[in-house]
Amino acid sequence: MDMARVEYSKKFEGDMFARGKVNEASVSPKHSIEIASFIRNKPVNEAIAYLNEVTALKKAIPFRRFRRDVSHKRSLSGNCPAGRYPVKASRIYIRLLESVKKNAEYLGLDAENLTIIHVSANRGRAHKAVFPRAMGRATPKVRETVNIEIVAREVA
């Protein structure tokens, strides 16, 4: 029997860090990786506000890595106008960022002055299933999961 994976990919020593983690969330790994690269080094409250705009389909997440056949979005400008509105993944990130804020409060940090210093989104275990088709056949289907971790630091 395996133990639960609770380690973080980077070690952060000291009491000025607030962290949060979700294991095997049922969201798209590509969307999660793009959101992670977008919110890295941003203030937590700013990231939450932007992701709320994404869930309302007002602003897009720029797709820099997985941008094949991704159309341009009006809300994006600059050298990477390709983007999408990953609503489901954004909701997971909002919950995780709120959790990081609560963890910061518990540790005695100022939850309003947190900056994200580490975000990691990795593919989790895949759940295999079958999709019944006509004539008694079946097609395999794979449910992808993601492990996401966030570490924030208080900024004076």
Rosetta constraint file for C-alpha pairs under 8 A:
AtomPair CA 5 CA 23 HARMONIC 7.96 0.50
AtomPair CA 8 CA 149 HARMONIC 7.23 0.50
AtomPair CA 12 CA 17 HARMONIC 7.27 0.50
AtomPair CA 15 CA 107 HARMONIC 7.51 0.50
AtomPair CA 16 CA 109 HARMONIC 7.02 0.50
AtomPair CA 16 CA 153 HARMONIC 5.93 0.50
AtomPair CA 16 CA 154 HARMONIC 6.22 0.50
AtomPair CA 17 CA 104 HARMONIC 7.42 0.50
AtomPair CA 17 CA 151 HARMONIC 6.56 0.50
AtomPair CA 17 CA 152 HARMONIC 5.65 0.50
AtomPair CA 17 CA 153 HARMONIC 4.73 0.50
AtomPair CA 17 CA 154 HARMONIC 6.92 0.50
AtomPair CA 18 CA 100 HARMONIC 5.83 0.50
AtomPair CA 18 CA 101 HARMONIC 7.40 0.50
AtomPair CA 18 CA 103 HARMONIC 5.85 0.50
AtomPair CA 18 CA 104 HARMONIC 4.97 0.50
AtomPair CA 18 CA 107 HARMONIC 7.60 0.50
AtomPair CA 18 CA 151 HARMONIC 5.75 0.50
AtomPair CA 18 CA 152 HARMONIC 5.23 0.50
AtomPair CA 18 CA 153 HARMONIC 6.36 0.50
AtomPair CA 19 CA 100 HARMONIC 5.43 0.50
AtomPair CA 19 CA 103 HARMONIC 6.95 0.50
AtomPair CA 19 CA 104 HARMONIC 7.85 0.50
AtomPair CA 19 CA 149 HARMONIC 7.46 0.50
AtomPair CA 19 CA 150 HARMONIC 5.61 0.50
AtomPair CA 19 CA 151 HARMONIC 4.32 0.50
AtomPair CA 19 CA 152 HARMONIC 6.20 0.50
AtomPair CA 20 CA 96 HARMONIC 6.27 0.50
AtomPair CA 20 CA 97 HARMONIC 7.43 0.50
AtomPair CA 20 CA 99 HARMONIC 6.38 0.50
AtomPair CA 20 CA 100 HARMONIC 5.17 0.50
AtomPair CA 20 CA 103 HARMONIC 7.73 0.50
AtomPair CA 20 CA 149 HARMONIC 5.81 0.50
AtomPair CA 20 CA 150 HARMONIC 5.29 0.50
AtomPair CA 20 CA 151 HARMONIC 6.55 0.50
AtomPair CA 21 CA 96 HARMONIC 6.96 0.50
AtomPair CA 21 CA 147 HARMONIC 7.53 0.50
AtomPair CA 21 CA 148 HARMONIC 5.68 0.50
AtomPair CA 21 CA 149 HARMONIC 4.25 0.50
AtomPair CA 21 CA 150 HARMONIC 6.27 0.50
AtomPair CA 22 CA 96 HARMONIC 7.32 0.50
AtomPair CA 22 CA 147 HARMONIC 5.79 0.50
AtomPair CA 22 CA 148 HARMONIC 5.32 0.50
AtomPair CA 22 CA 149 HARMONIC 6.46 0.50
AtomPair CA 23 CA 124 HARMONIC 7.48 0.50
AtomPair CA 23 CA 146 HARMONIC 6.65 0.50
AtomPair CA 23 CA 147 HARMONIC 4.45 0.50
AtomPair CA 23 CA 148 HARMONIC 6.52 0.50
AtomPair CA 24 CA 124 HARMONIC 5.39 0.50
AtomPair CA 24 CA 125 HARMONIC 6.86 0.50
AtomPair CA 24 CA 145 HARMONIC 4.80 0.50
AtomPair CA 24 CA 146 HARMONIC 4.81 0.50
AtomPair CA 24 CA 147 HARMONIC 5.14 0.50
AtomPair CA 25 CA 92 HARMONIC 7.90 0.50
AtomPair CA 25 CA 145 HARMONIC 5.21 0.50
AtomPair CA 25 CA 146 HARMONIC 5.13 0.50
AtomPair CA 25 CA 147 HARMONIC 6.47 0.50
AtomPair CA 26 CA 143 HARMONIC 7.46 0.50
AtomPair CA 26 CA 144 HARMONIC 6.42 0.50
AtomPair CA 26 CA 145 HARMONIC 4.63 0.50
AtomPair CA 26 CA 146 HARMONIC 6.60 0.50
AtomPair CA 27 CA 31 HARMONIC 7.78 0.50
AtomPair CA 27 CA 32 HARMONIC 7.36 0.50
AtomPair CA 27 CA 88 HARMONIC 6.72 0.50
AtomPair CA 27 CA 89 HARMONIC 5.76 0.50
AtomPair CA 27 CA 144 HARMONIC 6.89 0.50
AtomPair CA 27 CA 145 HARMONIC 5.83 0.50
AtomPair CA 27 CA 146 HARMONIC 6.47 0.50
AtomPair CA 28 CA 32 HARMONIC 6.22 0.50
AtomPair CA 28 CA 89 HARMONIC 7.00 0.50
AtomPair CA 28 CA 144 HARMONIC 6.61 0.50
AtomPair CA 28 CA 145 HARMONIC 6.92 0.50
AtomPair CA 28 CA 146 HARMONIC 7.22 0.50
AtomPair CA 29 CA 33 HARMONIC 6.08 0.50
AtomPair CA 29 CA 121 HARMONIC 7.35 0.50
AtomPair CA 29 CA 122 HARMONIC 7.00 0.50
AtomPair CA 29 CA 123 HARMONIC 5.85 0.50
AtomPair CA 29 CA 144 HARMONIC 7.15 0.50
AtomPair CA 29 CA 145 HARMONIC 6.82 0.50
AtomPair CA 29 CA 146 HARMONIC 5.70 0.50
AtomPair CA 30 CA 34 HARMONIC 6.27 0.50
AtomPair CA 30 CA 66 HARMONIC 6.76 0.50
AtomPair CA 31 CA 35 HARMONIC 6.20 0.50
AtomPair CA 31 CA 86 HARMONIC 6.13 0.50
AtomPair CA 31 CA 89 HARMONIC 6.51 0.50
AtomPair CA 32 CA 36 HARMONIC 6.07 0.50
AtomPair CA 32 CA 89 HARMONIC 6.01 0.50
AtomPair CA 32 CA 121 HARMONIC 6.06 0.50
AtomPair CA 32 CA 146 HARMONIC 7.50 0.50
AtomPair CA 32 CA 148 HARMONIC 7.90 0.50
AtomPair CA 33 CA 37 HARMONIC 6.31 0.50
AtomPair CA 33 CA 120 HARMONIC 7.56 0.50
AtomPair CA 33 CA 121 HARMONIC 5.35 0.50
AtomPair CA 33 CA 122 HARMONIC 7.43 0.50
AtomPair CA 34 CA 38 HARMONIC 6.23 0.50
AtomPair CA 34 CA 61 HARMONIC 7.41 0.50
AtomPair CA 34 CA 62 HARMONIC 7.41 0.50
AtomPair CA 34 CA 63 HARMONIC 6.00 0.50
AtomPair CA 34 CA 64 HARMONIC 7.19 0.50
AtomPair CA 34 CA 65 HARMONIC 7.19 0.50
AtomPair CA 34 CA 66 HARMONIC 7.71 0.50
AtomPair CA 35 CA 39 HARMONIC 6.20 0.50
AtomPair CA 35 CA 61 HARMONIC 6.68 0.50
AtomPair CA 35 CA 90 HARMONIC 7.57 0.50
AtomPair CA 36 CA 40 HARMONIC 6.13 0.50
AtomPair CA 36 CA 119 HARMONIC 5.66 0.50
AtomPair CA 36 CA 120 HARMONIC 6.43 0.50
AtomPair CA 36 CA 121 HARMONIC 6.51 0.50
AtomPair CA 37 CA 119 HARMONIC 7.48 0.50
AtomPair CA 38 CA 61 HARMONIC 7.27 0.50
AtomPair CA 38 CA 62 HARMONIC 7.39 0.50
AtomPair CA 39 CA 47 HARMONIC 5.93 0.50
AtomPair CA 39 CA 116 HARMONIC 7.42 0.50
AtomPair CA 39 CA 119 HARMONIC 7.91 0.50
AtomPair CA 40 CA 116 HARMONIC 5.81 0.50
AtomPair CA 40 CA 117 HARMONIC 6.34 0.50
AtomPair CA 40 CA 118 HARMONIC 6.49 0.50
AtomPair CA 40 CA 119 HARMONIC 6.08 0.50
AtomPair CA 41 CA 115 HARMONIC 6.24 0.50
AtomPair CA 41 CA 116 HARMONIC 5.00 0.50
AtomPair CA 41 CA 117 HARMONIC 5.28 0.50
AtomPair CA 41 CA 118 HARMONIC 7.57 0.50
AtomPair CA 42 CA 46 HARMONIC 6.82 0.50
AtomPair CA 42 CA 47 HARMONIC 6.37 0.50
AtomPair CA 42 CA 115 HARMONIC 5.65 0.50
AtomPair CA 42 CA 116 HARMONIC 5.61 0.50
AtomPair CA 42 CA 117 HARMONIC 7.93 0.50
AtomPair CA 43 CA 47 HARMONIC 6.26 0.50
AtomPair CA 43 CA 113 HARMONIC 7.21 0.50
AtomPair CA 43 CA 114 HARMONIC 5.73 0.50
AtomPair CA 43 CA 115 HARMONIC 4.12 0.50
AtomPair CA 43 CA 116 HARMONIC 6.02 0.50
AtomPair CA 44 CA 48 HARMONIC 6.24 0.50
AtomPair CA 44 CA 97 HARMONIC 6.79 0.50
AtomPair CA 44 CA 101 HARMONIC 7.96 0.50
AtomPair CA 44 CA 112 HARMONIC 7.84 0.50
AtomPair CA 44 CA 113 HARMONIC 7.79 0.50
AtomPair CA 44 CA 114 HARMONIC 5.65 0.50
AtomPair CA 44 CA 115 HARMONIC 5.56 0.50
AtomPair CA 44 CA 116 HARMONIC 6.17 0.50
AtomPair CA 44 CA 152 HARMONIC 7.75 0.50
AtomPair CA 45 CA 49 HARMONIC 6.17 0.50
AtomPair CA 45 CA 112 HARMONIC 6.98 0.50
AtomPair CA 45 CA 114 HARMONIC 7.81 0.50
AtomPair CA 46 CA 50 HARMONIC 6.19 0.50
AtomPair CA 47 CA 51 HARMONIC 6.12 0.50
AtomPair CA 48 CA 52 HARMONIC 6.15 0.50
AtomPair CA 48 CA 94 HARMONIC 5.73 0.50
AtomPair CA 48 CA 97 HARMONIC 7.01 0.50
AtomPair CA 49 CA 53 HARMONIC 6.47 0.50
AtomPair CA 50 CA 54 HARMONIC 6.38 0.50
AtomPair CA 50 CA 59 HARMONIC 7.40 0.50
AtomPair CA 51 CA 55 HARMONIC 6.31 0.50
AtomPair CA 51 CA 90 HARMONIC 5.68 0.50
AtomPair CA 51 CA 91 HARMONIC 7.62 0.50
AtomPair CA 51 CA 93 HARMONIC 7.88 0.50
AtomPair CA 51 CA 94 HARMONIC 6.80 0.50
AtomPair CA 52 CA 56 HARMONIC 6.33 0.50
AtomPair CA 52 CA 90 HARMONIC 7.63 0.50
AtomPair CA 52 CA 91 HARMONIC 7.97 0.50
AtomPair CA 52 CA 94 HARMONIC 7.66 0.50
AtomPair CA 53 CA 57 HARMONIC 6.25 0.50
AtomPair CA 53 CA 58 HARMONIC 5.22 0.50
AtomPair CA 53 CA 59 HARMONIC 5.53 0.50
AtomPair CA 54 CA 58 HARMONIC 5.79 0.50
AtomPair CA 54 CA 59 HARMONIC 5.03 0.50
AtomPair CA 54 CA 60 HARMONIC 5.78 0.50
AtomPair CA 54 CA 61 HARMONIC 7.25 0.50
AtomPair CA 54 CA 85 HARMONIC 5.73 0.50
AtomPair CA 54 CA 86 HARMONIC 7.17 0.50
AtomPair CA 54 CA 87 HARMONIC 6.43 0.50
AtomPair CA 54 CA 90 HARMONIC 7.09 0.50
AtomPair CA 55 CA 85 HARMONIC 7.15 0.50
AtomPair CA 55 CA 86 HARMONIC 7.47 0.50
AtomPair CA 55 CA 87 HARMONIC 4.76 0.50
AtomPair CA 55 CA 88 HARMONIC 7.85 0.50
AtomPair CA 55 CA 90 HARMONIC 6.61 0.50
AtomPair CA 55 CA 91 HARMONIC 7.20 0.50
AtomPair CA 57 CA 85 HARMONIC 6.22 0.50
AtomPair CA 57 CA 87 HARMONIC 7.93 0.50
AtomPair CA 58 CA 75 HARMONIC 7.62 0.50
AtomPair CA 59 CA 75 HARMONIC 5.54 0.50
AtomPair CA 59 CA 76 HARMONIC 7.69 0.50
AtomPair CA 59 CA 85 HARMONIC 7.38 0.50
AtomPair CA 60 CA 73 HARMONIC 6.88 0.50
AtomPair CA 60 CA 75 HARMONIC 6.33 0.50
AtomPair CA 60 CA 76 HARMONIC 6.80 0.50
AtomPair CA 60 CA 83 HARMONIC 5.74 0.50
AtomPair CA 60 CA 84 HARMONIC 5.29 0.50
AtomPair CA 60 CA 85 HARMONIC 5.11 0.50
AtomPair CA 61 CA 83 HARMONIC 5.35 0.50
AtomPair CA 61 CA 84 HARMONIC 5.61 0.50
AtomPair CA 61 CA 85 HARMONIC 6.17 0.50
AtomPair CA 61 CA 86 HARMONIC 7.44 0.50
AtomPair CA 62 CA 76 HARMONIC 6.97 0.50
AtomPair CA 62 CA 80 HARMONIC 6.59 0.50
AtomPair CA 62 CA 81 HARMONIC 6.57 0.50
AtomPair CA 62 CA 82 HARMONIC 5.80 0.50
AtomPair CA 62 CA 83 HARMONIC 4.25 0.50
AtomPair CA 62 CA 84 HARMONIC 6.84 0.50
AtomPair CA 63 CA 67 HARMONIC 5.40 0.50
AtomPair CA 63 CA 70 HARMONIC 7.79 0.50
AtomPair CA 63 CA 80 HARMONIC 7.39 0.50
AtomPair CA 63 CA 82 HARMONIC 5.70 0.50
AtomPair CA 63 CA 83 HARMONIC 4.75 0.50
AtomPair CA 63 CA 84 HARMONIC 7.06 0.50
AtomPair CA 64 CA 80 HARMONIC 6.68 0.50
AtomPair CA 64 CA 82 HARMONIC 7.51 0.50
AtomPair CA 67 CA 82 HARMONIC 6.66 0.50
AtomPair CA 67 CA 83 HARMONIC 7.46 0.50
AtomPair CA 70 CA 82 HARMONIC 5.83 0.50
AtomPair CA 70 CA 83 HARMONIC 6.34 0.50
AtomPair CA 70 CA 84 HARMONIC 7.37 0.50
AtomPair CA 71 CA 82 HARMONIC 5.41 0.50
AtomPair CA 71 CA 83 HARMONIC 6.56 0.50
AtomPair CA 71 CA 84 HARMONIC 7.88 0.50
AtomPair CA 72 CA 76 HARMONIC 7.67 0.50
AtomPair CA 72 CA 81 HARMONIC 5.12 0.50
AtomPair CA 72 CA 82 HARMONIC 4.15 0.50
AtomPair CA 72 CA 83 HARMONIC 6.06 0.50
AtomPair CA 73 CA 81 HARMONIC 6.01 0.50
AtomPair CA 73 CA 82 HARMONIC 6.04 0.50
AtomPair CA 73 CA 83 HARMONIC 5.93 0.50
AtomPair CA 73 CA 84 HARMONIC 7.44 0.50
AtomPair CA 74 CA 81 HARMONIC 7.73 0.50
AtomPair CA 76 CA 80 HARMONIC 7.48 0.50
AtomPair CA 76 CA 81 HARMONIC 4.99 0.50
AtomPair CA 76 CA 82 HARMONIC 7.45 0.50
AtomPair CA 76 CA 83 HARMONIC 7.51 0.50
AtomPair CA 77 CA 81 HARMONIC 5.14 0.50
AtomPair CA 86 CA 90 HARMONIC 6.05 0.50
AtomPair CA 87 CA 91 HARMONIC 6.30 0.50
AtomPair CA 88 CA 92 HARMONIC 6.66 0.50
AtomPair CA 89 CA 93 HARMONIC 6.33 0.50
AtomPair CA 90 CA 94 HARMONIC 6.11 0.50
AtomPair CA 91 CA 95 HARMONIC 6.31 0.50
AtomPair CA 92 CA 96 HARMONIC 6.21 0.50
AtomPair CA 93 CA 97 HARMONIC 6.01 0.50
AtomPair CA 94 CA 98 HARMONIC 6.16 0.50
AtomPair CA 95 CA 99 HARMONIC 6.22 0.50
AtomPair CA 96 CA 100 HARMONIC 6.27 0.50
AtomPair CA 96 CA 150 HARMONIC 7.84 0.50
AtomPair CA 97 CA 101 HARMONIC 6.30 0.50
AtomPair CA 97 CA 150 HARMONIC 7.70 0.50
AtomPair CA 98 CA 102 HARMONIC 6.31 0.50
AtomPair CA 99 CA 103 HARMONIC 6.12 0.50
AtomPair CA 100 CA 104 HARMONIC 6.15 0.50
AtomPair CA 100 CA 150 HARMONIC 7.59 0.50
AtomPair CA 100 CA 151 HARMONIC 7.68 0.50
AtomPair CA 100 CA 152 HARMONIC 7.41 0.50
AtomPair CA 101 CA 105 HARMONIC 6.33 0.50
AtomPair CA 101 CA 111 HARMONIC 5.25 0.50
AtomPair CA 101 CA 112 HARMONIC 7.93 0.50
AtomPair CA 101 CA 114 HARMONIC 7.89 0.50
AtomPair CA 102 CA 106 HARMONIC 6.25 0.50
AtomPair CA 102 CA 111 HARMONIC 7.41 0.50
AtomPair CA 103 CA 107 HARMONIC 6.27 0.50
AtomPair CA 104 CA 108 HARMONIC 6.28 0.50
AtomPair CA 104 CA 109 HARMONIC 5.08 0.50
AtomPair CA 104 CA 110 HARMONIC 6.88 0.50
AtomPair CA 104 CA 111 HARMONIC 5.69 0.50
AtomPair CA 105 CA 109 HARMONIC 5.42 0.50
AtomPair CA 105 CA 110 HARMONIC 6.54 0.50
AtomPair CA 105 CA 111 HARMONIC 5.81 0.50
AtomPair CA 109 CA 154 HARMONIC 6.62 0.50
AtomPair CA 110 CA 114 HARMONIC 7.15 0.50
AtomPair CA 110 CA 154 HARMONIC 6.59 0.50
AtomPair CA 111 CA 154 HARMONIC 7.59 0.50
AtomPair CA 113 CA 154 HARMONIC 5.65 0.50
AtomPair CA 113 CA 155 HARMONIC 5.53 0.50
AtomPair CA 113 CA 156 HARMONIC 7.10 0.50
AtomPair CA 114 CA 152 HARMONIC 5.89 0.50
AtomPair CA 114 CA 153 HARMONIC 5.40 0.50
AtomPair CA 114 CA 154 HARMONIC 4.52 0.50
AtomPair CA 114 CA 155 HARMONIC 5.88 0.50
AtomPair CA 115 CA 152 HARMONIC 5.27 0.50
AtomPair CA 115 CA 153 HARMONIC 5.43 0.50
AtomPair CA 115 CA 154 HARMONIC 6.39 0.50
AtomPair CA 115 CA 155 HARMONIC 6.61 0.50
AtomPair CA 116 CA 150 HARMONIC 7.11 0.50
AtomPair CA 116 CA 151 HARMONIC 6.02 0.50
AtomPair CA 116 CA 152 HARMONIC 4.22 0.50
AtomPair CA 116 CA 153 HARMONIC 6.49 0.50
AtomPair CA 117 CA 150 HARMONIC 7.89 0.50
AtomPair CA 117 CA 151 HARMONIC 5.95 0.50
AtomPair CA 117 CA 152 HARMONIC 5.38 0.50
AtomPair CA 117 CA 153 HARMONIC 6.61 0.50
AtomPair CA 118 CA 149 HARMONIC 7.83 0.50
AtomPair CA 118 CA 150 HARMONIC 5.67 0.50
AtomPair CA 118 CA 151 HARMONIC 5.03 0.50
AtomPair CA 118 CA 152 HARMONIC 6.84 0.50
AtomPair CA 119 CA 148 HARMONIC 7.36 0.50
AtomPair CA 119 CA 149 HARMONIC 5.73 0.50
AtomPair CA 119 CA 150 HARMONIC 4.59 0.50
AtomPair CA 119 CA 151 HARMONIC 6.56 0.50
AtomPair CA 120 CA 147 HARMONIC 7.91 0.50
AtomPair CA 120 CA 148 HARMONIC 5.61 0.50
AtomPair CA 120 CA 149 HARMONIC 5.29 0.50
AtomPair CA 120 CA 150 HARMONIC 6.65 0.50
AtomPair CA 121 CA 146 HARMONIC 6.52 0.50
AtomPair CA 121 CA 147 HARMONIC 5.66 0.50
AtomPair CA 121 CA 148 HARMONIC 4.44 0.50
AtomPair CA 121 CA 149 HARMONIC 6.67 0.50
AtomPair CA 122 CA 146 HARMONIC 5.60 0.50
AtomPair CA 122 CA 147 HARMONIC 5.21 0.50
AtomPair CA 122 CA 148 HARMONIC 6.52 0.50
AtomPair CA 123 CA 144 HARMONIC 7.39 0.50
AtomPair CA 123 CA 145 HARMONIC 6.05 0.50
AtomPair CA 123 CA 146 HARMONIC 4.57 0.50
AtomPair CA 123 CA 147 HARMONIC 6.19 0.50
AtomPair CA 124 CA 144 HARMONIC 7.03 0.50
AtomPair CA 124 CA 145 HARMONIC 4.79 0.50
AtomPair CA 124 CA 146 HARMONIC 4.56 0.50
AtomPair CA 124 CA 147 HARMONIC 5.58 0.50
AtomPair CA 125 CA 144 HARMONIC 6.88 0.50
AtomPair CA 125 CA 145 HARMONIC 5.97 0.50
AtomPair CA 125 CA 146 HARMONIC 7.70 0.50
AtomPair CA 126 CA 142 HARMONIC 6.16 0.50
AtomPair CA 126 CA 143 HARMONIC 5.54 0.50
AtomPair CA 126 CA 144 HARMONIC 4.81 0.50
AtomPair CA 126 CA 145 HARMONIC 6.09 0.50
AtomPair CA 127 CA 142 HARMONIC 5.66 0.50
AtomPair CA 127 CA 143 HARMONIC 4.90 0.50
AtomPair CA 127 CA 144 HARMONIC 6.60 0.50
AtomPair CA 127 CA 145 HARMONIC 8.00 0.50
AtomPair CA 128 CA 140 HARMONIC 7.26 0.50
AtomPair CA 128 CA 141 HARMONIC 6.07 0.50
AtomPair CA 128 CA 142 HARMONIC 4.71 0.50
AtomPair CA 128 CA 143 HARMONIC 6.36 0.50
AtomPair CA 129 CA 140 HARMONIC 5.99 0.50
AtomPair CA 129 CA 141 HARMONIC 5.28 0.50
AtomPair CA 129 CA 142 HARMONIC 6.20 0.50
AtomPair CA 129 CA 143 HARMONIC 7.74 0.50
AtomPair CA 130 CA 138 HARMONIC 6.07 0.50
AtomPair CA 130 CA 139 HARMONIC 5.59 0.50
AtomPair CA 130 CA 140 HARMONIC 4.42 0.50
AtomPair CA 130 CA 141 HARMONIC 5.44 0.50
AtomPair CA 131 CA 138 HARMONIC 5.45 0.50
AtomPair CA 131 CA 139 HARMONIC 5.00 0.50
AtomPair CA 131 CA 140 HARMONIC 5.95 0.50
AtomPair CA 131 CA 141 HARMONIC 6.28 0.50
AtomPair CA 132 CA 136 HARMONIC 7.35 0.50
AtomPair CA 132 CA 137 HARMONIC 6.36 0.50
AtomPair CA 132 CA 138 HARMONIC 4.48 0.50
AtomPair CA 132 CA 139 HARMONIC 6.45 0.50
AtomPair CA 133 CA 137 HARMONIC 5.19 0.50
AtomPair CA 133 CA 138 HARMONIC 5.07 0.50
AtomPair CA 133 CA 139 HARMONIC 6.84 0.50
AtomPair CA 134 CA 138 HARMONIC 7.88 0.50
